[in-house]
């Protein structure tokens, strides 16, 4: 399918209201915080497993 520039519809984005823009920023911030918390939890779990394994004599190689 070919579309020529002459008959292509012009896209004009609707400007977001300030409250909508602020809500989007808050949503993205909350998402970033949630992702950071999930990564920190996973890292803490891996470190705890490593320490537990070393203390019980079961060596766990997490660097591979």
Secondary structure by P-SEA (a helix, b strand, c coil): cccccccbbbbbbccccaaaaaaaaaaaaaaaaaaaaaaaaaaaaaaaaaaaaaaacccccccc
